[in-house]
Amino acid sequence: MFEKSTLMTFEGYFVIAVIVVMIIALINDWMRPGLLLFSALVVLMSAGVITTQESLAGFSNKGMLTVAVLFLVSEGVRQTGALNIVARAFLPKRRGKMPITLTKILIPVSFISAFLNNTPVVIIFAPMIKNWAEKMNLSPQKFLIPLSYATILGGICTLIGTSTNLVVHGLMLENGFGGLFMFELGKVGIWIALTGFIYLAFIGHRLLPGKKDNNKKDSLDYKEYFLDATLPPNSSLAGEEINKGRTHQLKNIIIHSIERNHEIIDARKGKYILHQDDKLVIAVKSEILENLIPQRKLEFKALKGFGKFYKSTDIKQIEAVIAPRFPGINQTVDQFDFLNHYQAEVLAVYRNGETISTNVGDFRMKAGDSLVLLTNENFIKNWGESTGFYLTSFIGEIPPPRYKGQRLLALLLVLLMIIGATVGRYLPEVGGNKLDMFYFAAIVAVLMAWINILPNRKYTKAISWDVLITIACAFGLSKALQNSGAADSIATTAINFSKSFGPVGVLITIYLITTVFTEIITNNAAAALVFPIAFSAATQMGVDPKPFFIAICIAASASFSSPIGYQTNLLVQGLGNYKFGDYTKVGLPLNLIAFIISVILIPMIWPF
């Protein structure tokens, strides 16, 4: 019934080849996604596959511009500290059973992320939840991946919950469809979220690393570092006896090994005398380090040149997660020279579950790495809102929120935006303008700027330009797939492959293709690339394409199996010291849950 020639023109093959090269480049992180998609767009424009107007159309698309405005709204709420207050209110005051504790955290986070950009929600909540878990003597690793997943689950319930939904909404408008309503996705998203909460609370957390509840009485679970050290001139440790790695002068450290005359000695076995020229590897708890450094009994290789801070009484350890705009990406720690750039030194680095604290100067930095910096309290004040870091926080402390008097006003403005976008479709147009999400979000963003909730002189820092460029270029690539006939050919292949199952079979195919794409490239690009294929498939089959569009929204956002598929997953990876496999282990069942619920409910709610 759905048989059709699958022959593709040379132009179609050319578009596919360009997109394949782009995907390979995205997987290997050759450039930032926005620049890679823009490069592909320019190649296709130069080849005449799309016109200049079609290439630029995405930059004026209402969906893309709505994402830009919502960045400003989210930043305004973040600046007031309202989310900090909310977090303190719902974080349990005492330990309880893990399912109950997780549920108390996940549901409020999901609700908030349904209306605010996921990234600032995680940026604010992650360090707070981490410090709360340490104070409760719980492993933060049990909470940080679920935190990221909770924001994703909340985001699939509303039009503005994630930028992916707005991308699909914008593509629908561009192709003559009515778009999505504010809570339309919630008809299926709420069931995925509720099932996801149950899974994470009772099963998912057991698959995560981190020790179970313990009875330690320490107020904080500080990390242990293995550091390279030498004895500075006139150190009182010269001549000191080591007995099984311990000394009388430094009772809170363990000397693991001594390098002497090119020979490595295991200092934990037997007795040895320290010599002035010895090179040591020591194990030290992070809270001891801040008191150990001013004593100058040891000189740490990672902190060479940090002497200007030795006499300071406000030495702090800062945890900072590297963002894509960090100027030292792909440089080693020594090459970048943190001391001159940030008046800080790198104590340790966390990546993919591995802690690097020896020979840290040779470590080559990437986005998502979590750095432990030794500096002073001015670091967060000077660099806390820098685009070079996703988040910065004092280890063991939670920075206080600001703008206390404006919290209620910010929340009221957001509520106005949500109500307006929800009921706006029932109201008459104003001067030919539809009262949609963009209309109300733009008004709220401008109001926040004029009443100084949003820092009006630094407003551009709140916008992730790479995300916007990625979205805008993805619209052009989507058009290239349509113009070249590649989308028709791929759609025909998908129809013929799953024709025995009818439209539901094609829905499954589209969902799975989107899922694979979103795990290896950006979710916005995945949605835009699969959209024309879904549109073409629906046209060829003579069915309503909306079920396919809904499936793309869910599949592109439901990225649980890897840290690279969704920005919040990457953000918590370094902070929680997770390995790549941790996401696969706990995320794949969640992907399966979202897939099964979507395939069952979407055709029931939006018939073909």
ZALOGU-740017 format. One record per residue (C-alpha): residue number from 1; residue in three letters; x, y, z. Coordinates in Angstrom, 1 decimal. Layout:
# ZALOGU-740017
     k     r        u        v        w
   NUM   ALA        X        Y        Z
...
//
This chain:
# ZALOGU-740017
     k     r        u        v        w
     1   MET      0.0      0.0      0.0
     2   PHE      2.8      2.3      0.8
     3   GLU      5.3      1.1     -1.9
     4   LYS      7.2      3.9     -3.5
     5   SER     10.6      4.3     -5.3
     6   THR     13.4      4.8     -2.9
     7   LEU     15.8      6.3     -5.6
     8   MET     17.6      9.3     -4.3
     9   THR     19.0     12.1     -6.5
    10   PHE     22.7     13.2     -6.4
    11   GLU     21.6     16.3     -4.5
    12   GLY     20.0     14.1     -1.9
    13   TYR     23.1     12.0     -1.5
    14   PHE     25.2     15.2     -1.2
    15   VAL     23.0     16.5      1.6
    16   ILE     23.2     13.1      3.4
    17   ALA     27.0     13.1      3.0
    18   VAL     27.3     16.6      4.5
    19   ILE     25.1     15.7      7.4
    20   VAL     27.0     12.5      8.1
    21   VAL     30.3     14.4      8.2
    22   MET     28.7     17.0     10.5
    23   ILE     27.5     14.2     12.8
    24   ILE     31.0     12.6     12.9
    25   ALA     32.4     16.1     13.8
    26   LEU     29.8     16.5     16.5
    27   ILE     30.6     13.1     18.0
    28   ASN     34.4     13.9     18.0
    29   ASP     33.8     17.4     19.3
    30   TRP     35.9     19.0     16.6
    31   MET     34.2     22.4     17.1
    32   ARG     31.2     23.7     19.1
    33   PRO     27.9     22.4     17.7
    34   GLY     26.7     25.8     16.5
    35   LEU     29.8     26.4     14.4
    36   LEU     29.6     22.8     13.0
    37   LEU     25.9     23.2     12.0
    38   PHE     26.7     26.7     10.5
    39   SER     29.5     25.2      8.5
    40   ALA     27.2     22.5      7.1
    41   LEU     24.6     25.1      6.3
    42   VAL     27.1     27.2      4.4
    43   VAL     28.3     24.2      2.4
    44   LEU     24.7     23.4      1.3
    45   MET     24.0     27.1      0.6
    46   SER     27.1     27.3     -1.5
    47   ALA     26.1     24.2     -3.5
    48   GLY     22.7     25.7     -4.2
    49   VAL     20.7     23.1     -2.3
    50   ILE     19.1     25.9     -0.2
    51   THR     18.8     29.6     -0.9
    52   THR     20.3     32.4      1.2
    53   GLN     16.8     33.2      2.5
    54   GLU     16.2     29.6      3.5
    55   SER     19.5     29.5      5.2
    56   LEU     18.7     32.6      7.3
    57   ALA     15.0     31.7      8.0
    58   GLY     15.9     29.9     11.2
    59   PHE     17.4     33.0     12.7
    60   SER     14.0     34.7     12.6
    61   ASN     11.9     31.6     13.5
    62   LYS      9.6     32.3     16.4
    63   GLY     10.5     29.1     18.2
    64   MET     14.2     29.9     18.2
    65   LEU     13.6     33.5     19.4
    66   THR     11.3     32.2     22.2
    67   VAL     14.2     30.0     23.4
    68   ALA     16.4     33.2     23.5
    69   VAL     13.8     35.2     25.5
    70   LEU     13.3     32.3     27.9
    71   PHE     17.1     32.3     28.6
    72   LEU     16.6     35.9     29.9
    73   VAL     13.5     35.0     32.0
    74   SER     15.3     32.0     33.6
    75   GLU     18.3     34.2     34.4
    76   GLY     16.1     36.8     36.0
    77   VAL     14.6     34.1     38.3
    78   ARG     18.1     32.7     39.1
    79   GLN     19.5     36.2     40.0
    80   THR     16.8     36.8     42.6
    81   GLY     17.8     33.6     44.6
    82   ALA     14.2     32.4     44.5
    83   LEU     15.3     28.9     43.5
    84   ASN     17.8     28.8     46.4
    85   ILE     14.9     29.4     48.8
    86   VAL     12.8     26.8     47.1
    87   ALA     15.6     24.2     47.4
    88   ARG     16.1     24.9     51.1
    89   ALA     12.4     24.4     51.6
    90   PHE     12.0     21.0     50.0
    91   LEU     15.4     19.4     50.9
    92   PRO     14.7     17.0     53.8
    93   LYS     15.9     18.1     57.2
    94   ARG     16.8     14.6     58.3
    95   ARG     17.6     11.3     56.6
    96   GLY     14.9      8.9     55.7
    97   LYS     14.3      6.0     53.4
    98   MET     15.8      6.6     49.9
    99   PRO     12.6      6.2     47.9
   100   ILE     10.9      8.9     50.0
   101   THR     13.9     11.2     50.1
   102   LEU     14.4     11.0     46.3
   103   THR     10.7     11.6     45.6
   104   LYS     10.7     14.7     47.8
   105   ILE     13.5     16.1     45.7
   106   LEU     12.6     14.9     42.2
   107   ILE      9.0     16.1     42.1
   108   PRO      9.7     19.8     43.0
   109   VAL     12.7     19.9     40.6
   110   SER     10.6     18.5     37.8
   111   PHE      7.8     21.0     38.4
   112   ILE     10.2     23.9     38.3
   113   SER     12.0     22.7     35.2
   114   ALA      8.7     22.4     33.4
   115   PHE      8.6     26.2     33.2
   116   LEU     12.3     27.3     33.5
   117   ASN     15.3     26.4     31.4
   118   ASN     16.8     23.2     32.7
   119   THR     20.4     24.3     32.8
   120   PRO     20.1     27.1     35.4
   121   VAL     17.9     24.8     37.5
   122   VAL     20.7     22.3     37.7
   123   ILE     23.4     24.9     38.1
   124   ILE     21.6     26.2     41.3
   125   PHE     20.4     22.9     42.7
   126   ALA     23.4     20.6     42.0
   127   PRO     25.9     22.2     44.5
   128   MET     23.1     22.6     47.1
   129   ILE     22.0     19.0     46.8
   130   LYS     25.6     17.8     46.9
   131   ASN     26.3     19.7     50.1
   132   TRP     23.0     18.7     51.6
   133   ALA     23.8     15.0     50.9
   134   GLU     27.3     15.3     52.4
   135   LYS     25.8     16.9     55.6
   136   MET     23.2     14.0     55.7
   137   ASN     26.1     11.5     55.3
   138   LEU     24.6     10.3     52.1
   139   SER     26.5      9.9     48.8
   140   PRO     25.9     12.8     46.4
   141   GLN     26.2     10.3     43.5
   142   LYS     22.8      8.9     44.5
   143   PHE     21.2     12.3     43.7
   144   LEU     23.0     14.2     41.0
   145   ILE     22.1     12.1     38.0
   146   PRO     18.5     11.8     39.2
   147   LEU     18.5     15.6     39.5
   148   SER     19.4     15.9     35.8
   149   TYR     16.8     13.3     34.8
   150   ALA     14.2     15.1     36.9
   151   THR     14.7     18.3     34.9
   152   ILE     14.3     16.3     31.7
   153   LEU     11.2     14.6     32.9
   154   GLY      9.7     17.9     33.8
   155   GLY     10.7     19.5     30.6
   156   ILE      8.8     17.0     28.4
   157   CYS      5.5     18.1     30.1
   158   THR      5.2     21.6     28.7
   159   LEU      5.9     23.6     25.6
   160   ILE      8.6     25.7     27.3
   161   GLY     10.1     22.9     29.4
   162   THR     12.9     22.4     26.9
   163   SER     14.2     24.1     23.9
   164   THR     13.6     21.0     21.8
   165   ASN      9.8     21.4     22.2
   166   LEU     10.1     24.9     20.9
   167   VAL     12.2     23.8     17.9
   168   VAL      9.5     21.3     16.9
   169   HIS      6.8     24.0     17.6
   170   GLY      8.7     26.4     15.3
   171   LEU      9.1     23.9     12.5
   172   MET      5.4     23.1     12.7
   173   LEU      4.5     26.8     12.4
   174   GLU      7.0     27.1      9.5
   175   ASN      5.3     24.3      7.6
   176   GLY      1.8     25.6      8.1
   177   PHE      0.6     23.7     11.2
   178   GLY     -0.9     25.2     14.3
   179   GLY      2.0     24.4     16.6
   180   LEU      1.7     23.1     20.2
   181   PHE     -0.2     24.4     23.1
   182   MET      1.3     25.1     26.5
   183   PHE      0.4     21.8     28.3
   184   GLU     -0.3     19.6     25.2
   185   LEU      2.8     17.5     25.6
   186   GLY      1.8     16.9     29.2
   187   LYS     -0.9     14.5     28.1
   188   VAL      1.9     11.9     27.6
   189   GLY      4.8     13.6     29.4
   190   ILE      3.2     13.5     32.8
   191   TRP      2.8      9.7     32.6
   192   ILE      6.5      9.3     31.6
   193   ALA      7.5     11.6     34.5
   194   LEU      5.5      9.7     37.1
   195   THR      6.7      6.3     36.0
   196   GLY     10.3      7.8     35.9
   197   PHE     10.0      9.0     39.5
   198   ILE      8.9      5.5     40.6
   199   TYR     11.7      3.9     38.7
   200   LEU     14.4      6.2     40.1
   201   ALA     13.1      6.1     43.6
   202   PHE     12.9      2.3     43.9
   203   ILE     15.3      0.9     41.3
   204   GLY     17.4      3.6     39.5
   205   HIS     19.3      4.8     42.6
   206   ARG     20.4      1.3     43.3
   207   LEU     22.2      1.2     40.0
   208   LEU     24.1      4.4     40.7
   209   PRO     27.6      4.4     42.4
   210   GLY     28.0      5.7     45.9
   211   LYS     28.0      4.0     49.2
   212   LYS     24.7      3.4     51.0
   213   ASP     23.7      5.2     54.2
   214   ASN     26.4      5.1     56.8
   215   ASN     26.7      6.2     60.4
   216   LYS     29.6      8.7     60.0
   217   LYS     29.3     11.7     62.3
   218   ASP     31.5     14.0     60.2
   219   SER     29.6     17.2     59.1
   220   LEU     31.0     16.9     55.6
   221   ASP     32.3     14.0     53.5
   222   TYR     35.5     15.7     52.2
   223   LYS     37.5     14.1     49.4
   224   GLU     40.9     12.5     49.7
   225   TYR     43.5     13.7     47.2
   226   PHE     46.8     12.1     46.2
   227   LEU     49.3     14.9     45.7
   228   ASP     52.9     15.3     44.5
   229   ALA     54.9     17.1     47.2
   230   THR     58.5     18.0     48.1
   231   LEU     60.1     19.4     51.2
   232   PRO     60.8     23.1     50.8
   233   PRO     64.1     24.6     52.0
   234   ASN     64.5     24.4     55.9
   235   SER     61.4     22.2     56.2
   236   SER     61.1     20.8     59.7
   237   LEU     60.2     17.4     58.1
   238   ALA     63.8     16.9     56.9
   239   GLY     65.1     14.1     59.2
   240   GLU     61.6     13.1     60.4
   241   GLU     60.9      9.4     60.7
   242   ILE     58.1      7.8     58.7
   243   ASN     56.4      4.7     60.3
   244   LYS     54.1      3.0     57.9
   245   GLY     53.4      6.2     56.0
   246   ARG     52.7      8.4     59.0
   247   THR     54.8     11.1     60.8
   248   HIS     54.5     12.7     64.2
   249   GLN     54.3     16.2     62.7
   250   LEU     51.6     15.5     60.1
   251   LYS     49.2     13.1     61.8
   252   ASN     46.4     13.7     59.3
   253   ILE     48.2     12.6     56.1
   254   ILE     49.6      9.4     54.8
   255   ILE     52.8      9.3     52.8
   256   HIS     52.3      6.7     50.1
   257   SER     55.6      6.7     48.4
   258   ILE     59.0      8.3     48.3
   259   GLU     61.1      8.9     45.1
   260   ARG     64.8      9.0     46.0
   261   ASN     67.7      8.6     43.6
   262   HIS     65.3      7.5     40.9
   263   GLU     64.0      4.7     43.1
   264   ILE     60.3      4.5     44.3
   265   ILE     59.9      3.4     47.9
   266   ASP     56.6      2.3     49.3
   267   ALA     56.5      4.4     52.5
   268   ARG     53.5      2.5     53.9
   269   LYS     55.8     -0.5     54.7
   270   GLY     58.4     -0.1     57.3
   271   LYS     60.3      2.9     58.7
   272   TYR     62.2      5.6     56.7
   273   ILE     63.8      9.0     57.3
   274   LEU     62.8     11.9     55.1
   275   HIS     65.5     13.6     53.2
   276   GLN     65.5     17.2     51.9
   277   ASP     65.5     16.1     48.2
   278   ASP     62.7     13.5     48.5
   279   LYS     59.8     13.6     46.2
   280   LEU     56.6     12.4     47.9
   281   VAL     53.1     11.2     47.0
   282   ILE     50.8     11.9     49.9
   283   ALA     47.1     11.3     50.7
   284   VAL     45.4     14.1     52.4
   285   LYS     41.7     15.0     53.1
   286   SER     40.6     18.2     51.6
   287   GLU     39.6     19.9     54.8
   288   ILE     43.1     19.3     56.3
   289   LEU     44.8     20.8     53.2
   290   GLU     43.6     24.4     53.9
   291   ASN     45.4     24.3     57.3
   292   LEU     48.4     22.3     56.0
   293   ILE     49.4     24.8     53.2
   294   PRO     50.2     27.8     55.5
   295   GLN     52.5     25.6     57.6
   296   ARG     54.9     25.3     54.7
   297   LYS     56.2     21.9     55.8
   298   LEU     55.4     20.5     52.3
   299   GLU     55.5     22.1     48.9
   300   PHE     52.9     20.8     46.5
   301   LYS     53.7     20.5     42.8
   302   ALA     50.1     21.3     41.8
   303   LEU     50.3     24.6     43.8
   304   LYS     53.8     25.8     42.7
   305   GLY     53.8     29.5     42.5
   306   PHE     50.8     29.9     44.8
   307   GLY     52.9     31.3     47.6
   308   LYS     51.2     34.7     47.5
   309   PHE     48.1     33.0     49.1
   310   TYR     50.0     31.0     51.8
   311   LYS     49.6     33.7     54.4
   312   SER     46.0     34.4     53.6
   313   THR     43.4     33.5     56.2
   314   ASP     40.6     33.1     53.6
   315   ILE     42.0     30.2     51.5
   316   LYS     39.1     28.4     49.9
   317   GLN     38.5     25.3     47.9
   318   ILE     36.2     26.0     45.0
   319   GLU     34.5     23.4     42.8
   320   ALA     34.1     24.6     39.2
   321   VAL     32.7     22.8     36.2
   322   ILE     34.2     23.8     32.8
   323   ALA     31.8     25.2     30.2
   324   PRO     32.4     25.1     26.4
   325   ARG     33.4     28.8     26.5
   326   PHE     36.3     28.2     28.9
   327   PRO     39.4     29.7     27.2
   328   GLY     41.6     26.8     28.2
   329   ILE     39.7     24.0     26.4
   330   ASN     42.2     21.4     25.0
   331   GLN     45.1     23.0     26.9
   332   THR     46.9     21.3     29.7
   333   VAL     46.6     22.8     33.2
   334   ASP     50.2     24.0     33.0
   335   GLN     49.8     25.5     29.6
   336   PHE     46.8     27.5     30.6
   337   ASP     48.4     28.9     33.8
   338   PHE     45.4     29.3     36.2
   339   LEU     47.4     31.5     38.6
   340   ASN     47.8     34.3     36.0
   341   HIS     44.3     33.9     34.6
   342   TYR     42.2     33.4     37.8
   343   GLN     44.6     33.7     40.7
   344   ALA     43.9     30.1     41.5
   345   GLU     45.6     26.7     41.2
   346   VAL     44.2     23.4     40.2
   347   LEU     44.2     20.9     43.0
   348   ALA     42.4     18.0     41.3
   349   VAL     40.3     17.2     38.3
   350   TYR     37.3     14.8     38.0
   351   ARG     36.4     13.3     34.6
   352   ASN     34.4     10.2     33.8
   353   GLY     34.6      8.8     37.4
   354   GLU     38.4      9.3     37.6
   355   THR     40.2     11.6     40.0
   356   ILE     43.4     13.2     38.8
   357   SER     45.4     14.9     41.5
   358   THR     49.0     13.7     40.7
   359   ASN     50.7     15.2     37.7
   360   VAL     47.7     17.4     37.3
   361   GLY     49.7     19.9     35.3
   362   ASP     49.8     17.5     32.3
   363   PHE     46.0     17.1     32.3
   364   ARG     44.3     18.3     29.1
   365   MET     41.0     20.1     29.9
   366   LYS     37.6     19.5     28.3
   367   ALA     34.1     20.9     28.7
   368   GLY     32.3     19.1     31.6
   369   ASP     35.5     18.5     33.7
   370   SER     35.1     19.3     37.3
   371   LEU     38.0     21.2     38.8
   372   VAL     38.9     21.6     42.5
   373   LEU     40.6     25.0     42.7
   374   LEU     42.6     26.4     45.6
   375   THR     42.0     30.2     45.7
   376   ASN     40.4     32.8     47.9
   377   GLU     36.8     33.9     48.4
   378   ASN     37.1     36.5     45.6
   379   PHE     37.0     33.8     42.9
   380   ILE     33.2     33.3     42.9
   381   LYS     32.7     37.0     43.1
   382   ASN     34.9     37.6     40.1
   383   TRP     34.3     34.5     38.0
   384   GLY     31.1     32.9     39.4
   385   GLU     29.0     34.3     36.5
   386   SER     31.7     33.9     33.9
   387   THR     30.7     32.1     30.7
   388   GLY     33.8     29.9     31.2
   389   PHE     32.2     27.9     34.0
   390   TYR     28.8     26.1     34.2
   391   LEU     28.9     26.6     38.0
   392   THR     31.2     27.5     40.8
   393   SER     30.6     26.8     44.5
   394   PHE     32.6     26.7     47.8
   395   ILE     33.2     23.1     48.9
   396   GLY     31.3     22.7     52.1
   397   GLU     29.4     25.9     51.7
   398   ILE     26.3     27.3     49.8
   399   PRO     26.7     30.8     48.5
   400   PRO     23.8     33.1     49.7
   401   PRO     21.2     34.3     47.2
   402   ARG     20.9     37.9     46.2
   403   TYR     18.2     40.4     45.4
   404   LYS     16.0     39.2     48.3
   405   GLY     13.2     41.8     47.8
   406   GLN     12.6     40.8     44.2
   407   ARG     12.0     37.1     44.5
   408   LEU      8.2     37.3     44.8
   409   LEU      8.0     39.7     41.9
   410   ALA     10.0     37.5     39.7
   411   LEU      7.9     34.5     40.5
   412   LEU      4.7     36.5     39.8
   413   LEU      6.0     37.5     36.4
   414   VAL      6.8     33.9     35.5
   415   LEU      3.3     32.9     36.7
   416   LEU      1.8     35.7     34.5
   417   MET      3.8     34.3     31.5
   418   ILE      2.6     30.8     32.1
   419   ILE     -1.1     31.8     32.5
   420   GLY     -0.9     34.1     29.5
   421   ALA      0.7     31.5     27.2
   422   THR     -1.9     29.0     28.4
   423   VAL     -5.1     31.0     27.8
   424   GLY     -3.7     33.3     25.1
   425   ARG     -5.0     31.2     22.3
   426   TYR     -8.6     31.8     23.5
   427   LEU     -8.1     35.6     23.5
   428   PRO     -8.4     38.0     20.6
   429   GLU     -5.3     39.1     18.8
   430   VAL     -3.7     42.4     19.7
   431   GLY     -2.9     44.4     16.5
   432   GLY     -2.5     41.2     14.6
   433   ASN     -0.2     39.6     17.2
   434   LYS     -1.1     36.2     18.5
   435   LEU     -1.0     36.0     22.3
   436   ASP      1.3     33.1     22.4
   437   MET      4.4     32.0     24.3
   438   PHE      6.8     34.4     22.6
   439   TYR      4.4     37.4     23.2
   440   PHE      4.2     36.9     27.0
   441   ALA      7.8     35.7     27.4
   442   ALA      9.1     38.9     25.6
   443   ILE      7.0     41.1     27.9
   444   VAL      8.2     39.4     31.0
   445   ALA     11.9     39.6     29.9
   446   VAL     11.6     43.3     29.2
   447   LEU      9.9     44.0     32.5
   448   MET     12.6     42.0     34.4
   449   ALA     15.2     44.1     32.7
   450   TRP     13.6     47.5     33.5
   451   ILE     12.9     46.7     37.1
   452   ASN     16.5     45.4     37.5
   453   ILE     15.6     41.7     38.2
   454   LEU     17.7     40.9     35.2
   455   PRO     21.1     42.5     35.1
   456   ASN     20.4     44.7     32.1
   457   ARG     24.1     45.6     31.3
   458   LYS     25.1     41.9     31.3
   459   TYR     22.0     40.4     29.8
   460   THR     23.9     38.8     26.9
   461   LYS     25.8     36.5     29.3
   462   ALA     22.5     34.8     30.1
   463   ILE     22.0     33.7     26.5
   464   SER     23.6     30.5     25.2
   465   TRP     24.4     31.8     21.8
   466   ASP     25.8     28.4     20.6
   467   VAL     22.4     26.8     21.4
   468   LEU     20.6     29.5     19.4
   469   ILE     22.9     29.2     16.4
   470   THR     22.6     25.4     16.6
   471   ILE     18.8     25.7     16.5
   472   ALA     18.7     28.4     13.7
   473   CYS     21.1     26.4     11.5
   474   ALA     19.2     23.2     12.2
   475   PHE     16.1     24.8     10.6
   476   GLY     18.2     25.4      7.4
   477   LEU     19.5     21.8      7.4
   478   SER     15.9     20.6      7.8
   479   LYS     14.9     22.6      4.7
   480   ALA     17.9     21.1      2.8
   481   LEU     16.6     17.6      3.5
   482   GLN     13.2     18.6      2.1
   483   ASN     14.6     20.4     -0.9
   484   SER     17.0     17.7     -2.0
   485   GLY     14.4     14.9     -1.7
   486   ALA     16.5     13.1      0.9
   487   ALA     13.8     13.4      3.5
   488   ASP     11.3     11.8      1.0
   489   SER     13.7      8.9      0.3
   490   ILE     14.5      8.2      3.9
   491   ALA     10.8      8.4      4.8
   492   THR      9.9      6.0      2.0
   493   THR     12.6      3.5      3.3
   494   ALA     11.1      3.9      6.8
   495   ILE      7.6      3.3      5.6
   496   ASN      8.6      0.2      3.6
   497   PHE     10.6     -1.2      6.5
   498   SER      7.8     -0.9      8.9
   499   LYS      4.7     -1.0      6.6
   500   SER      3.4     -4.2      8.1
   501   PHE      2.7     -2.3     11.3
   502   GLY      1.2      0.7      9.6
   503   PRO      1.6      4.3     11.0
   504   VAL      2.4      2.9     14.4
   505   GLY      5.4      1.1     12.9
   506   VAL      6.6      4.3     11.3
   507   LEU      6.1      6.2     14.6
   508   ILE      8.3      3.6     16.3
   509   THR     11.0      4.0     13.6
   510   ILE     10.9      7.8     13.9
   511   TYR     11.1      7.7     17.7
   512   LEU     14.1      5.3     17.6
   513   ILE     15.9      7.4     15.0
   514   THR     15.4     10.5     17.1
   515   THR     16.6      8.7     20.2
   516   VAL     19.8      7.6     18.6
   517   PHE     20.5     11.0     17.2
   518   THR     19.9     12.8     20.5
   519   GLU     22.3     10.6     22.4
   520   ILE     25.2     11.3     20.0
   521   ILE     24.5     14.9     18.8
   522   THR     22.6     17.8     20.3
   523   ASN     18.9     17.2     21.0
   524   ASN     17.9     20.3     19.0
   525   ALA     19.7     19.2     15.9
   526   ALA     18.2     15.7     16.3
   527   ALA     14.7     17.1     16.3
   528   ALA     15.3     19.4     13.3
   529   LEU     16.9     16.6     11.2
   530   VAL     14.1     14.0     11.9
   531   PHE     11.2     16.5     11.5
   532   PRO     11.3     16.6      7.6
   533   ILE     11.5     12.8      7.5
   534   ALA      8.4     12.5      9.8
   535   PHE      6.6     15.2      7.7
   536   SER      7.3     13.4      4.5
   537   ALA      6.3     10.0      5.9
   538   ALA      3.0     11.3      7.0
   539   THR      2.4     13.0      3.6
   540   GLN      3.2      9.8      1.7
   541   MET      0.9      7.7      4.0
   542   GLY     -1.9     10.3      4.0
   543   VAL     -2.1     10.5      7.8
   544   ASP     -2.0     13.3     10.3
   545   PRO      1.7     14.1     11.1
   546   LYS      1.1     15.4     14.6
   547   PRO      1.7     12.1     16.3
   548   PHE      5.1     11.9     14.7
   549   PHE      5.9     15.4     15.8
   550   ILE      4.9     14.6     19.4
   551   ALA      7.2     11.5     19.2
   552   ILE     10.1     13.7     18.1
   553   CYS      9.6     16.1     21.0
   554   ILE      9.6     13.2     23.6
   555   ALA     12.4     11.2     22.0
   556   ALA     14.7     14.2     21.5
   557   SER     14.3     15.4     25.1
   558   ALA     14.4     11.9     26.7
   559   SER     18.2     11.7     26.7
   560   PHE     19.2      9.5     29.6
   561   SER     21.8      7.0     28.4
   562   SER     24.9      9.2     27.9
   563   PRO     26.3     12.4     29.4
   564   ILE     26.8     14.0     26.0
   565   GLY     23.2     13.9     24.8
   566   TYR     21.9     16.5     27.2
   567   GLN     23.7     19.5     28.7
   568   THR     22.5     18.9     32.3
   569   ASN     23.8     15.3     32.1
   570   LEU     27.2     16.6     31.2
   571   LEU     27.0     19.3     33.9
   572   VAL     26.6     16.8     36.8
   573   GLN     29.1     14.3     35.4
   574   GLY     32.2     16.0     36.8
   575   LEU     30.4     17.2     39.9
   576   GLY     29.3     13.7     40.8
   577   ASN     32.4     12.0     39.5
   578   TYR     30.4      9.7     37.3
   579   LYS     31.6      7.4     34.6
   580   PHE     30.0      7.2     31.2
   581   GLY     28.7      3.7     32.0
   582   ASP     26.8      5.1     35.0
   583   TYR     24.4      6.9     32.6
   584   THR     24.0      3.9     30.4
   585   LYS     23.3      1.6     33.4
   586   VAL     20.6      3.7     34.9
   587   GLY     19.5      5.6     31.8
   588   LEU     18.7      2.8     29.4
   589   PRO     15.7      1.5     31.4
   590   LEU     14.4      5.1     31.6
   591   ASN     14.8      5.4     27.8
   592   LEU     12.8      2.2     27.5
   593   ILE     10.1      3.5     29.8
   594   ALA      9.7      6.7     27.8
   595   PHE      9.6      4.7     24.6
   596   ILE      6.9      2.2     25.6
   597   ILE      4.6      4.9     27.2
   598   SER      5.0      7.1     24.1
   599   VAL      4.3      4.4     21.6
   600   ILE      1.1      3.3     23.5
   601   LEU     -0.3      6.7     24.4
   602   ILE      0.6      9.0     21.4
   603   PRO     -1.7      7.2     18.9
   604   MET     -4.5      7.1     21.5
   605   ILE     -4.3     10.8     22.2
   606   TRP     -3.4     12.1     18.7
   607   PRO     -5.0      9.7     16.3
   608   PHE     -3.5      9.2     12.8
//
